[in-house]
């Protein structure tokens, strides 16, 4: 039977690291919304460029994960936190506070975009909507479900403690996954992938149409991905007799064997 105190994590309220983590989640989501939403706002007659918006979101997530990953894990997304919660990687109290910090940061970040944007162009602020003609809320849910699913599947894969070779590539892999999601689905749902990101725009514009899609979809997909990776695809714990394949280690081994053969030759 699970330890209730460990699951809730109330003892963490006494730890200074929790408050550093909350500050990191708030600031990280603030930066994500500021730069991401700003790429969606056009102060000229040109139409929003799909590639520009997609790469901006991908790059800012890459930067945020690189900066805050060692502090809080750089969730900066309630869906990622949901995936961590359902698999027991994050205690309930910490997870709840993370989501609050993320939402506060997202609202402030979008508010800063509105503050520096001419009033004539500040009526949309990157609000995520079901943009495809005839797209139903159920279909939008499906799109956002898969967006949350692929994002958290990648997060769990690159953060797997038994795959240390992925450690340094993690920020880039996560950022590129965010860019992938935007490139594929902006014309469907606006490609939220992140409930806090959508909340910031909804609060500043007062437009909550189909807002539930952007919470339920990514969070459900994230939880499914977290459970699937944890119980099906997680890397096994390496043993002394087990050799984990990596390109680098294999190449080094082959080089050493080749050098030994050369030394043994007459």
N, C-alpha and C positions, 0 to 999 in steps of 0.2 A: 504494500500500500504506500503511495507516495507521501513524502513528508510535506504536510500542509504548509508549515512555516517556510520551507525551502521553495515551494511552488509560489507562494505569495511574495516572498522576499521582503517582508516588512523590516528585517534587520538592515537592509540597504539604506533605509532612510537616515541612518546614523553615519553613513559613509560619505566622506567628502567627494569621492569619485563620482557618486550619483549626480551631484549638482554640477560638476564639470561636464558630465555626459549630457545633462539636460541643456546646458548652455551650448554645447556643440551641436545637439540636434536642432535647437532653435535657430542658431546662426547658420548652420548648414542649409536648412530648409529655406531660410530667408534669402540666402544667396541663390539657391536653386530657383526660387520664384522670381526674384528680381531679374536675373539675366534671362531666364527662360521666358517669362511673360513679356519682357521687353522685346525679345525677338519676334513676338507675335503682334506687336503694335507697330503699325506703319504710319509714319507722319508724312508720307507722300502718296502719290496716286498709284504706286506700284502694288501689285498683289503680293501677299505674303509668299515668300519662297519656301517651298517644302523642305528643301535640303538645308537651307539656312536655319530654319527653326529646329529641325531634327538634330543637326550638328551642335547647335547651341545648347540644347538640353543634354545631349550626350557629353559635351565637353565640361559643362558645369557640374554634372554628376561625377565625372572623372576627377575634377579638381577637389570637390567636396569630400569624396571618399579618400583621396590621397591625404588631405589635410586632417580630417577628423576620424579616420578609421581606427587609429590607435586609442582614441579617447572614448568614443561611444559605440564603435562599430559602424558609425555613419549610416544608420538606417535611413534617415531623412525622408521617410515614407511609411505611413501607417500600415501599408500592405506588407512591407518587409518585416515590420515589428509583429504583425499578426502571424506571419510564417514562423518567426522566432518563438513567439508565445506558444503556439500550438504544439511545437516540438520540444518545449521545455528548455530552450536555450536562453530565454529571457524570462525572469520572474514576472508575475502578474502586475505587481505594483510598479516596477520599473517600466514595464511595457505601457501601462496606462499613462504614466507621466511622460514617457517618450512621445506618445501620440498627442498629448496636450501641448508639449513643447513644439512639436512639428507643426501643428495647426496654428499656434501663435506666430511662429516664424514665417509660415506661408502667408498669413494675413498681413504681417508687417512688410514682407518683401513685396507683395503686390501693391500694398499701400504706397511704398516708396516709388514704384513705377508710376502710379497715378500722380504722385506729387511732382515728378519731374517731367511729366508728359503734358503737352498742350491740351487744354480742356476739350477741344474739338475732336481729339483722337483718343480720349480716355474713356470711351463708353463701352468698350468690349473687354479690354485687358486680358486677352487670352482665355476667355471663358470657354470651357470645354462643352460642346454640344453634339447631339446626334446630327451630324452634318450631311450624311448621305441621304438622298431623296428616298423616302419610303422606309428608311431604317427604323425598325421597331425598338422599343425599350429592351425587349428580350434579346434581340440581336446585338444591341449595344452592350448589354450585360455579357454576352458571349465573347465579344471582342475584348472588353476590358478584363474578363476572366483570363483569357489567354495571354494578355499583356502582363498581368500580375503573375501568371504562372511562369512564363519564360524568364521574367526578371528574377524572381526568387529562386528558380531552378539554377540560374547562373550564380546568384549570390551564394547559395549553399555549396555549389560545386567549387567555386574559387576560395571559399572560406573553410573548406573541409580540412581539419587539422591533420589528416592522414595524407594530404596532398600538398606538402610544403613547397613543391615546385610552382604552385599557382599563386603563392603569396604576393610576389612582386607584380604579377600581371592582373591582380584582382581589380584595381581601380579602372584600368583600361577596359577590361572585359565587361565590367558593369556599365561603364559609360557607353560603350559601343552597343550594348544590349538596349539601353534606353534610346539611342539613336535609331537602332533597328526598328523598335516599336513605333517610333514617330514616323519614320519613312514609310512604313507599311500601312498605318491606320489613321493618320491625321484626317484623311477625307471621310472616315467613318464616324469616329467618336471624338476627334480632337486629340486622341492618344494621350489620355491622362496618365495611366499606370500608377498614379499617386493621388490618393484621396485628398491629402493636404494641399497639393498643388491646385486641384480643382476647387477646394474650399476657399482658398485665398481669392481666386478670381470671382467666385460666386458671391462672397461677402461684399467685395468692393463694388460689384455691379448690381447686387440685389437680384440676380437671376439664378434661381435654384431649379430650373426645369430639368427633370430626370436626374437630379443630383444624386439620388440613391444609387444609380447605376455606377457612379464613380467611386462609391464606397464599397458596395456589395461585390461588384465585379472583381476589382484588383485584389481585395482581401480574400475572397473565396478562392481565387486562383492561386494566391500566395500560400494559403494554408494547404491546398492540395499539393502544390509543388514541394513545400517543406516536408510534408509527411512522406511523399513519394521518394524524395531523395534520401531522407533519413532511413527509411525502412527497406528500400530497394536498391538505390544506386550509390550509397555512401561507400567510400573507399575502405577496404579492410585495414585493420591495425597491422602495420608492418611487423614481422617477426625477424629474428636473427637469421633464419633460413630462407626468408622470402625476399626476393629481389624485385623492387618496384621499377617498372620500365620508365625511363626518361631518356630523351634524346641525348642530353649532356652526359649522363652517367654511362650510357651505352657507348658513346663515342670515346670517352676517356678510357674505358675498359679495352676497347678495340685498339686504341693507340698503344696502351701499355703492352698488350699481347704482341702487337706488331714489333715494338721495340725489343721485346724479349727474344723474338724469333731472330731479329737481326743480330743480337748479341751472341746467340747460340750458333750462328752460321760460322763455318770455318773461314 
